[in-house]
């Protein structure tokens, strides 16, 4: 999964290559991760147990 960080900038020298590895073709955003976290912390996920949710833009699909 790719996120724009100081160690992995979206405009860095290997950014285009890394984006090519992600089926969605872009870096993820903090808001996308926060949405999953909010879901897991909410009532709709109250009956979920032992689940693994991968937030990687499809890299491990």
mmCIF file of the N, C-alpha and C atoms, coordinates in Angstrom:
data_MODEL
# 
_entry.id   MODEL 
# 
loop_
_atom_site.group_PDB 
_atom_site.id 
_atom_site.type_symbol 
_atom_site.label_atom_id 
_atom_site.label_alt_id 
_atom_site.label_comp_id 
_atom_site.label_asym_id 
_atom_site.label_entity_id 
_atom_site.label_seq_id 
_atom_site.pdbx_PDB_ins_code 
_atom_site.Cartn_x 
_atom_site.Cartn_y 
_atom_site.Cartn_z 
_atom_site.occupancy 
_atom_site.B_iso_or_equiv 
_atom_site.pdbx_formal_charge 
_atom_site.auth_seq_id 
_atom_site.auth_comp_id 
_atom_site.auth_asym_id 
_atom_site.auth_atom_id 
_atom_site.pdbx_PDB_model_num 
ATOM 1   N N  . UNK A 1 1  ? 0.839   -1.164  0.000   1.00 0.00 ? 1  UNK A N  1 
ATOM 2   C CA . UNK A 1 1  ? 0.000   0.000   0.000   1.00 0.00 ? 1  UNK A CA 1 
ATOM 3   C C  . UNK A 1 1  ? 0.883   1.224   0.000   1.00 0.00 ? 1  UNK A C  1 
ATOM 4   N N  . UNK A 1 2  ? 0.436   2.211   -0.679  1.00 0.00 ? 2  UNK A N  1 
ATOM 5   C CA . UNK A 1 2  ? 1.233   3.419   -0.809  1.00 0.00 ? 2  UNK A CA 1 
ATOM 6   C C  . UNK A 1 2  ? 0.474   4.624   -0.283  1.00 0.00 ? 2  UNK A C  1 
ATOM 7   N N  . UNK A 1 3  ? 1.156   5.364   0.596   1.00 0.00 ? 3  UNK A N  1 
ATOM 8   C CA . UNK A 1 3  ? 0.614   6.599   1.142   1.00 0.00 ? 3  UNK A CA 1 
ATOM 9   C C  . UNK A 1 3  ? 1.692   7.663   1.039   1.00 0.00 ? 3  UNK A C  1 
ATOM 10  N N  . UNK A 1 4  ? 1.296   8.870   0.785   1.00 0.00 ? 4  UNK A N  1 
ATOM 11  C CA . UNK A 1 4  ? 2.220   9.997   0.657   1.00 0.00 ? 4  UNK A CA 1 
ATOM 12  C C  . UNK A 1 4  ? 2.750   10.366  2.035   1.00 0.00 ? 4  UNK A C  1 
ATOM 13  N N  . UNK A 1 5  ? 4.018   10.061  2.284   1.00 0.00 ? 5  UNK A N  1 
ATOM 14  C CA . UNK A 1 5  ? 4.666   10.376  3.554   1.00 0.00 ? 5  UNK A CA 1 
ATOM 15  C C  . UNK A 1 5  ? 6.030   10.992  3.275   1.00 0.00 ? 5  UNK A C  1 
ATOM 16  N N  . UNK A 1 6  ? 6.681   11.476  4.317   1.00 0.00 ? 6  UNK A N  1 
ATOM 17  C CA . UNK A 1 6  ? 8.018   12.052  4.156   1.00 0.00 ? 6  UNK A CA 1 
ATOM 18  C C  . UNK A 1 6  ? 9.012   11.006  3.640   1.00 0.00 ? 6  UNK A C  1 
ATOM 19  N N  . UNK A 1 7  ? 8.844   9.756   4.049   1.00 0.00 ? 7  UNK A N  1 
ATOM 20  C CA . UNK A 1 7  ? 9.751   8.696   3.608   1.00 0.00 ? 7  UNK A CA 1 
ATOM 21  C C  . UNK A 1 7  ? 9.344   8.091   2.271   1.00 0.00 ? 7  UNK A C  1 
ATOM 22  N N  . UNK A 1 8  ? 8.105   8.333   1.846   1.00 0.00 ? 8  UNK A N  1 
ATOM 23  C CA . UNK A 1 8  ? 7.592   7.773   0.603   1.00 0.00 ? 8  UNK A CA 1 
ATOM 24  C C  . UNK A 1 8  ? 6.746   8.834   -0.115  1.00 0.00 ? 8  UNK A C  1 
ATOM 25  N N  . UNK A 1 9  ? 7.384   9.912   -0.577  1.00 0.00 ? 9  UNK A N  1 
ATOM 26  C CA . UNK A 1 9  ? 6.621   11.014  -1.163  1.00 0.00 ? 9  UNK A CA 1 
ATOM 27  C C  . UNK A 1 9  ? 5.967   10.648  -2.498  1.00 0.00 ? 9  UNK A C  1 
ATOM 28  N N  . UNK A 1 10 ? 4.772   11.158  -2.706  1.00 0.00 ? 10 UNK A N  1 
ATOM 29  C CA . UNK A 1 10 ? 4.031   10.884  -3.941  1.00 0.00 ? 10 UNK A CA 1 
ATOM 30  C C  . UNK A 1 10 ? 4.703   11.497  -5.156  1.00 0.00 ? 10 UNK A C  1 
ATOM 31  N N  . UNK A 1 11 ? 5.642   12.405  -4.936  1.00 0.00 ? 11 UNK A N  1 
ATOM 32  C CA . UNK A 1 11 ? 6.372   12.994  -6.059  1.00 0.00 ? 11 UNK A CA 1 
ATOM 33  C C  . UNK A 1 11 ? 7.844   12.573  -6.042  1.00 0.00 ? 11 UNK A C  1 
ATOM 34  N N  . UNK A 1 12 ? 8.156   11.509  -5.293  1.00 0.00 ? 12 UNK A N  1 
ATOM 35  C CA . UNK A 1 12 ? 9.532   11.015  -5.210  1.00 0.00 ? 12 UNK A CA 1 
ATOM 36  C C  . UNK A 1 12 ? 9.965   10.304  -6.487  1.00 0.00 ? 12 UNK A C  1 
ATOM 37  N N  . UNK A 1 13 ? 11.241  9.947   -6.536  1.00 0.00 ? 13 UNK A N  1 
ATOM 38  C CA . UNK A 1 13 ? 11.794  9.364   -7.760  1.00 0.00 ? 13 UNK A CA 1 
ATOM 39  C C  . UNK A 1 13 ? 11.214  7.998   -8.110  1.00 0.00 ? 13 UNK A C  1 
ATOM 40  N N  . UNK A 1 14 ? 10.717  7.253   -7.141  1.00 0.00 ? 14 UNK A N  1 
ATOM 41  C CA . UNK A 1 14 ? 10.131  5.945   -7.444  1.00 0.00 ? 14 UNK A CA 1 
ATOM 42  C C  . UNK A 1 14 ? 8.603   5.929   -7.345  1.00 0.00 ? 14 UNK A C  1 
ATOM 43  N N  . UNK A 1 15 ? 7.998   7.108   -7.218  1.00 0.00 ? 15 UNK A N  1 
ATOM 44  C CA . UNK A 1 15 ? 6.546   7.206   -7.030  1.00 0.00 ? 15 UNK A CA 1 
ATOM 45  C C  . UNK A 1 15 ? 5.763   6.612   -8.201  1.00 0.00 ? 15 UNK A C  1 
ATOM 46  N N  . UNK A 1 16 ? 6.168   6.894   -9.420  1.00 0.00 ? 16 UNK A N  1 
ATOM 47  C CA . UNK A 1 16 ? 5.435   6.352   -10.572 1.00 0.00 ? 16 UNK A CA 1 
ATOM 48  C C  . UNK A 1 16 ? 5.494   4.835   -10.608 1.00 0.00 ? 16 UNK A C  1 
ATOM 49  N N  . UNK A 1 17 ? 6.651   4.276   -10.288 1.00 0.00 ? 17 UNK A N  1 
ATOM 50  C CA . UNK A 1 17 ? 6.769   2.814   -10.246 1.00 0.00 ? 17 UNK A CA 1 
ATOM 51  C C  . UNK A 1 17 ? 5.869   2.234   -9.156  1.00 0.00 ? 17 UNK A C  1 
ATOM 52  N N  . UNK A 1 18 ? 5.897   2.836   -7.969  1.00 0.00 ? 18 UNK A N  1 
ATOM 53  C CA . UNK A 1 18 ? 5.066   2.336   -6.868  1.00 0.00 ? 18 UNK A CA 1 
ATOM 54  C C  . UNK A 1 18 ? 3.585   2.438   -7.198  1.00 0.00 ? 18 UNK A C  1 
ATOM 55  N N  . UNK A 1 19 ? 3.179   3.537   -7.841  1.00 0.00 ? 19 UNK A N  1 
ATOM 56  C CA . UNK A 1 19 ? 1.778   3.677   -8.254  1.00 0.00 ? 19 UNK A CA 1 
ATOM 57  C C  . UNK A 1 19 ? 1.389   2.597   -9.251  1.00 0.00 ? 19 UNK A C  1 
ATOM 58  N N  . UNK A 1 20 ? 2.324   2.193   -10.087 1.00 0.00 ? 20 UNK A N  1 
ATOM 59  C CA . UNK A 1 20 ? 2.025   1.159   -11.090 1.00 0.00 ? 20 UNK A CA 1 
ATOM 60  C C  . UNK A 1 20 ? 1.770   -0.197  -10.440 1.00 0.00 ? 20 UNK A C  1 
ATOM 61  N N  . UNK A 1 21 ? 2.216   -0.396  -9.223  1.00 0.00 ? 21 UNK A N  1 
ATOM 62  C CA . UNK A 1 21 ? 1.998   -1.656  -8.517  1.00 0.00 ? 21 UNK A CA 1 
ATOM 63  C C  . UNK A 1 21 ? 0.618   -1.737  -7.872  1.00 0.00 ? 21 UNK A C  1 
ATOM 64  N N  . UNK A 1 22 ? -0.034  -0.590  -7.706  1.00 0.00 ? 22 UNK A N  1 
ATOM 65  C CA . UNK A 1 22 ? -1.338  -0.520  -7.052  1.00 0.00 ? 22 UNK A CA 1 
ATOM 66  C C  . UNK A 1 22 ? -2.427  -0.537  -8.129  1.00 0.00 ? 22 UNK A C  1 
ATOM 67  N N  . UNK A 1 23 ? -3.344  -1.516  -8.106  1.00 0.00 ? 23 UNK A N  1 
ATOM 68  C CA . UNK A 1 23 ? -4.385  -1.569  -9.125  1.00 0.00 ? 23 UNK A CA 1 
ATOM 69  C C  . UNK A 1 23 ? -5.200  -0.277  -9.266  1.00 0.00 ? 23 UNK A C  1 
ATOM 70  N N  . UNK A 1 24 ? -5.419  0.454   -8.178  1.00 0.00 ? 24 UNK A N  1 
ATOM 71  C CA . UNK A 1 24 ? -6.144  1.714   -8.292  1.00 0.00 ? 24 UNK A CA 1 
ATOM 72  C C  . UNK A 1 24 ? -5.286  2.809   -8.927  1.00 0.00 ? 24 UNK A C  1 
ATOM 73  N N  . UNK A 1 25 ? -3.977  2.588   -9.009  1.00 0.00 ? 25 UNK A N  1 
ATOM 74  C CA . UNK A 1 25 ? -3.080  3.513   -9.702  1.00 0.00 ? 25 UNK A CA 1 
ATOM 75  C C  . UNK A 1 25 ? -2.812  4.824   -9.004  1.00 0.00 ? 25 UNK A C  1 
ATOM 76  N N  . UNK A 1 26 ? -2.979  4.853   -7.697  1.00 0.00 ? 26 UNK A N  1 
ATOM 77  C CA . UNK A 1 26 ? -2.748  6.100   -6.956  1.00 0.00 ? 26 UNK A CA 1 
ATOM 78  C C  . UNK A 1 26 ? -2.369  5.783   -5.513  1.00 0.00 ? 26 UNK A C  1 
ATOM 79  N N  . UNK A 1 27 ? -1.894  6.797   -4.840  1.00 0.00 ? 27 UNK A N  1 
ATOM 80  C CA . UNK A 1 27 ? -1.590  6.684   -3.417  1.00 0.00 ? 27 UNK A CA 1 
ATOM 81  C C  . UNK A 1 27 ? -2.890  6.761   -2.624  1.00 0.00 ? 27 UNK A C  1 
ATOM 82  N N  . UNK A 1 28 ? -2.947  6.084   -1.486  1.00 0.00 ? 28 UNK A N  1 
ATOM 83  C CA . UNK A 1 28 ? -4.100  6.167   -0.605  1.00 0.00 ? 28 UNK A CA 1 
ATOM 84  C C  . UNK A 1 28 ? -4.071  7.453   0.200   1.00 0.00 ? 28 UNK A C  1 
ATOM 85  N N  . UNK A 1 29 ? -5.200  7.774   0.797   1.00 0.00 ? 29 UNK A N  1 
ATOM 86  C CA . UNK A 1 29 ? -5.282  8.995   1.604   1.00 0.00 ? 29 UNK A CA 1 
ATOM 87  C C  . UNK A 1 29 ? -5.573  8.640   3.061   1.00 0.00 ? 29 UNK A C  1 
ATOM 88  N N  . UNK A 1 30 ? -5.180  9.510   3.972   1.00 0.00 ? 30 UNK A N  1 
ATOM 89  C CA . UNK A 1 30 ? -5.498  9.265   5.384   1.00 0.00 ? 30 UNK A CA 1 
ATOM 90  C C  . UNK A 1 30 ? -7.006  9.151   5.619   1.00 0.00 ? 30 UNK A C  1 
ATOM 91  N N  . UNK A 1 31 ? -7.794  9.896   4.851   1.00 0.00 ? 31 UNK A N  1 
ATOM 92  C CA . UNK A 1 31 ? -9.249  9.854   5.003   1.00 0.00 ? 31 UNK A CA 1 
ATOM 93  C C  . UNK A 1 31 ? -9.806  8.470   4.659   1.00 0.00 ? 31 UNK A C  1 
ATOM 94  N N  . UNK A 1 32 ? -9.196  7.790   3.704   1.00 0.00 ? 32 UNK A N  1 
ATOM 95  C CA . UNK A 1 32 ? -9.653  6.451   3.333   1.00 0.00 ? 32 UNK A CA 1 
ATOM 96  C C  . UNK A 1 32 ? -9.397  5.456   4.463   1.00 0.00 ? 32 UNK A C  1 
ATOM 97  N N  . UNK A 1 33 ? -8.266  5.576   5.110   1.00 0.00 ? 33 UNK A N  1 
ATOM 98  C CA . UNK A 1 33 ? -7.974  4.717   6.253   1.00 0.00 ? 33 UNK A CA 1 
ATOM 99  C C  . UNK A 1 33 ? -8.888  5.085   7.418   1.00 0.00 ? 33 UNK A C  1 
ATOM 100 N N  . UNK A 1 34 ? -9.100  6.369   7.631   1.00 0.00 ? 34 UNK A N  1 
ATOM 101 C CA . UNK A 1 34 ? -9.965  6.820   8.727   1.00 0.00 ? 34 UNK A CA 1 
ATOM 102 C C  . UNK A 1 34 ? -11.385 6.316   8.555   1.00 0.00 ? 34 UNK A C  1 
ATOM 103 N N  . UNK A 1 35 ? -11.854 6.213   7.322   1.00 0.00 ? 35 UNK A N  1 
ATOM 104 C CA . UNK A 1 35 ? -13.195 5.701   7.076   1.00 0.00 ? 35 UNK A CA 1 
ATOM 105 C C  . UNK A 1 35 ? -13.350 4.260   7.528   1.00 0.00 ? 35 UNK A C  1 
ATOM 106 N N  . UNK A 1 36 ? -12.332 3.453   7.281   1.00 0.00 ? 36 UNK A N  1 
ATOM 107 C CA . UNK A 1 36 ? -12.368 2.055   7.717   1.00 0.00 ? 36 UNK A CA 1 
ATOM 108 C C  . UNK A 1 36 ? -12.307 1.982   9.242   1.00 0.00 ? 36 UNK A C  1 
ATOM 109 N N  . UNK A 1 37 ? -11.456 2.792   9.839   1.00 0.00 ? 37 UNK A N  1 
ATOM 110 C CA . UNK A 1 37 ? -11.340 2.822   11.301  1.00 0.00 ? 37 UNK A CA 1 
ATOM 111 C C  . UNK A 1 37 ? -12.663 3.255   11.927  1.00 0.00 ? 37 UNK A C  1 
ATOM 112 N N  . UNK A 1 38 ? -13.300 4.261   11.351  1.00 0.00 ? 38 UNK A N  1 
ATOM 113 C CA . UNK A 1 38 ? -14.589 4.730   11.875  1.00 0.00 ? 38 UNK A CA 1 
ATOM 114 C C  . UNK A 1 38 ? -15.645 3.634   11.774  1.00 0.00 ? 38 UNK A C  1 
ATOM 115 N N  . UNK A 1 39 ? -15.648 2.902   10.674  1.00 0.00 ? 39 UNK A N  1 
ATOM 116 C CA . UNK A 1 39 ? -16.584 1.793   10.529  1.00 0.00 ? 39 UNK A CA 1 
ATOM 117 C C  . UNK A 1 39 ? -16.352 0.748   11.615  1.00 0.00 ? 39 UNK A C  1 
ATOM 118 N N  . UNK A 1 40 ? -15.105 0.364   11.807  1.00 0.00 ? 40 UNK A N  1 
ATOM 119 C CA . UNK A 1 40 ? -14.782 -0.668  12.797  1.00 0.00 ? 40 UNK A CA 1 
ATOM 120 C C  . UNK A 1 40 ? -15.116 -0.231  14.220  1.00 0.00 ? 40 UNK A C  1 
ATOM 121 N N  . UNK A 1 41 ? -15.045 1.060   14.468  1.00 0.00 ? 41 UNK A N  1 
ATOM 122 C CA . UNK A 1 41 ? -15.339 1.570   15.807  1.00 0.00 ? 41 UNK A CA 1 
ATOM 123 C C  . UNK A 1 41 ? -16.843 1.810   16.021  1.00 0.00 ? 41 UNK A C  1 
ATOM 124 N N  . UNK A 1 42 ? -17.620 1.701   14.967  1.00 0.00 ? 42 UNK A N  1 
ATOM 125 C CA . UNK A 1 42 ? -19.040 2.004   15.059  1.00 0.00 ? 42 UNK A CA 1 
ATOM 126 C C  . UNK A 1 42 ? -19.919 0.788   15.307  1.00 0.00 ? 42 UNK A C  1 
ATOM 127 N N  . UNK A 1 43 ? -21.204 1.057   15.436  1.00 0.00 ? 43 UNK A N  1 
ATOM 128 C CA . UNK A 1 43 ? -22.197 0.019   15.722  1.00 0.00 ? 43 UNK A CA 1 
ATOM 129 C C  . UNK A 1 43 ? -22.317 -1.014  14.609  1.00 0.00 ? 43 UNK A C  1 
ATOM 130 N N  . UNK A 1 44 ? -22.157 -0.602  13.370  1.00 0.00 ? 44 UNK A N  1 
ATOM 131 C CA . UNK A 1 44 ? -22.339 -1.527  12.250  1.00 0.00 ? 44 UNK A CA 1 
ATOM 132 C C  . UNK A 1 44 ? -21.314 -2.650  12.243  1.00 0.00 ? 44 UNK A C  1 
ATOM 133 N N  . UNK A 1 45 ? -20.218 -2.470  12.930  1.00 0.00 ? 45 UNK A N  1 
ATOM 134 C CA . UNK A 1 45 ? -19.195 -3.506  12.992  1.00 0.00 ? 45 UNK A CA 1 
ATOM 135 C C  . UNK A 1 45 ? -19.230 -4.260  14.323  1.00 0.00 ? 45 UNK A C  1 
ATOM 136 N N  . UNK A 1 46 ? -20.244 -4.022  15.132  1.00 0.00 ? 46 UNK A N  1 
ATOM 137 C CA . UNK A 1 46 ? -20.295 -4.595  16.482  1.00 0.00 ? 46 UNK A CA 1 
ATOM 138 C C  . UNK A 1 46 ? -20.312 -6.120  16.493  1.00 0.00 ? 46 UNK A C  1 
ATOM 139 N N  . UNK A 1 47 ? -20.812 -6.749  15.440  1.00 0.00 ? 47 UNK A N  1 
ATOM 140 C CA . UNK A 1 47 ? -20.913 -8.207  15.420  1.00 0.00 ? 47 UNK A CA 1 
ATOM 141 C C  . UNK A 1 47 ? -19.741 -8.850  14.668  1.00 0.00 ? 47 UNK A C  1 
ATOM 142 N N  . UNK A 1 48 ? -18.806 -8.047  14.216  1.00 0.00 ? 48 UNK A N  1 
ATOM 143 C CA . UNK A 1 48 ? -17.638 -8.573  13.497  1.00 0.00 ? 48 UNK A CA 1 
ATOM 144 C C  . UNK A 1 48 ? -16.628 -9.121  14.497  1.00 0.00 ? 48 UNK A C  1 
ATOM 145 N N  . UNK A 1 49 ? -16.089 -10.274 14.182  1.00 0.00 ? 49 UNK A N  1 
ATOM 146 C CA . UNK A 1 49 ? -15.017 -10.842 14.992  1.00 0.00 ? 49 UNK A CA 1 
ATOM 147 C C  . UNK A 1 49 ? -13.951 -11.431 14.080  1.00 0.00 ? 49 UNK A C  1 
ATOM 148 N N  . UNK A 1 50 ? -12.732 -11.337 14.492  1.00 0.00 ? 50 UNK A N  1 
ATOM 149 C CA . UNK A 1 50 ? -11.600 -11.954 13.823  1.00 0.00 ? 50 UNK A CA 1 
ATOM 150 C C  . UNK A 1 50 ? -11.576 -11.733 12.316  1.00 0.00 ? 50 UNK A C  1 
ATOM 151 N N  . UNK A 1 51 ? -11.746 -10.512 11.899  1.00 0.00 ? 51 UNK A N  1 
ATOM 152 C CA . UNK A 1 51 ? -11.709 -10.177 10.483  1.00 0.00 ? 51 UNK A CA 1 
ATOM 153 C C  . UNK A 1 51 ? -10.424 -9.428  10.158  1.00 0.00 ? 51 UNK A C  1 
ATOM 154 N N  . UNK A 1 52 ? -9.953  -9.610  8.948   1.00 0.00 ? 52 UNK A N  1 
ATOM 155 C CA . UNK A 1 52 ? -8.801  -8.867  8.459   1.00 0.00 ? 52 UNK A CA 1 
ATOM 156 C C  . UNK A 1 52 ? -9.263  -8.019  7.290   1.00 0.00 ? 52 UNK A C  1 
ATOM 157 N N  . UNK A 1 53 ? -9.130  -6.726  7.423   1.00 0.00 ? 53 UNK A N  1 
ATOM 158 C CA . UNK A 1 53 ? -9.482  -5.807  6.339   1.00 0.00 ? 53 UNK A CA 1 
ATOM 159 C C  . UNK A 1 53 ? -8.187  -5.210  5.805   1.00 0.00 ? 53 UNK A C  1 
ATOM 160 N N  . UNK A 1 54 ? -7.951  -5.378  4.547   1.00 0.00 ? 54 UNK A N  1 
ATOM 161 C CA . UNK A 1 54 ? -6.729  -4.872  3.941   1.00 0.00 ? 54 UNK A CA 1 
ATOM 162 C C  . UNK A 1 54 ? -7.044  -3.575  3.208   1.00 0.00 ? 54 UNK A C  1 
ATOM 163 N N  . UNK A 1 55 ? -6.336  -2.533  3.558   1.00 0.00 ? 55 UNK A N  1 
ATOM 164 C CA . UNK A 1 55 ? -6.532  -1.213  2.946   1.00 0.00 ? 55 UNK A CA 1 
ATOM 165 C C  . UNK A 1 55 ? -5.296  -0.938  2.095   1.00 0.00 ? 55 UNK A C  1 
ATOM 166 N N  . UNK A 1 56 ? -5.316  -1.444  0.860   1.00 0.00 ? 56 UNK A N  1 
ATOM 167 C CA . UNK A 1 56 ? -4.102  -1.337  0.052   1.00 0.00 ? 56 UNK A CA 1 
ATOM 168 C C  . UNK A 1 56 ? -4.357  -0.998  -1.408  1.00 0.00 ? 56 UNK A C  1 
ATOM 169 N N  . UNK A 1 57 ? -5.534  -0.534  -1.740  1.00 0.00 ? 57 UNK A N  1 
ATOM 170 C CA . UNK A 1 57 ? -5.824  -0.152  -3.125  1.00 0.00 ? 57 UNK A CA 1 
ATOM 171 C C  . UNK A 1 57 ? -5.849  -1.329  -4.079  1.00 0.00 ? 57 UNK A C  1 
ATOM 172 N N  . UNK A 1 58 ? -5.936  -2.528  -3.554  1.00 0.00 ? 58 UNK A N  1 
ATOM 173 C CA . UNK A 1 58 ? -6.014  -3.722  -4.396  1.00 0.00 ? 58 UNK A CA 1 
ATOM 174 C C  . UNK A 1 58 ? -4.689  -4.443  -4.604  1.00 0.00 ? 58 UNK A C  1 
ATOM 175 N N  . UNK A 1 59 ? -3.628  -4.007  -3.957  1.00 0.00 ? 59 UNK A N  1 
ATOM 176 C CA . UNK A 1 59 ? -2.298  -4.615  -4.182  1.00 0.00 ? 59 UNK A CA 1 
ATOM 177 C C  . UNK A 1 59 ? -2.278  -6.104  -3.855  1.00 0.00 ? 59 UNK A C  1 
ATOM 178 N N  . UNK A 1 60 ? -2.992  -6.517  -2.831  1.00 0.00 ? 60 UNK A N  1 
ATOM 179 C CA . UNK A 1 60 ? -2.957  -7.916  -2.420  1.00 0.00 ? 60 UNK A CA 1 
ATOM 180 C C  . UNK A 1 60 ? -4.140  -8.721  -2.942  1.00 0.00 ? 60 UNK A C  1 
ATOM 181 N N  . UNK A 1 61 ? -4.886  -8.136  -3.849  1.00 0.00 ? 61 UNK A N  1 
ATOM 182 C CA . UNK A 1 61 ? -6.069  -8.824  -4.388  1.00 0.00 ? 61 UNK A CA 1 
ATOM 183 C C  . UNK A 1 61 ? -5.681  -9.970  -5.307  1.00 0.00 ? 61 UNK A C  1 
# 
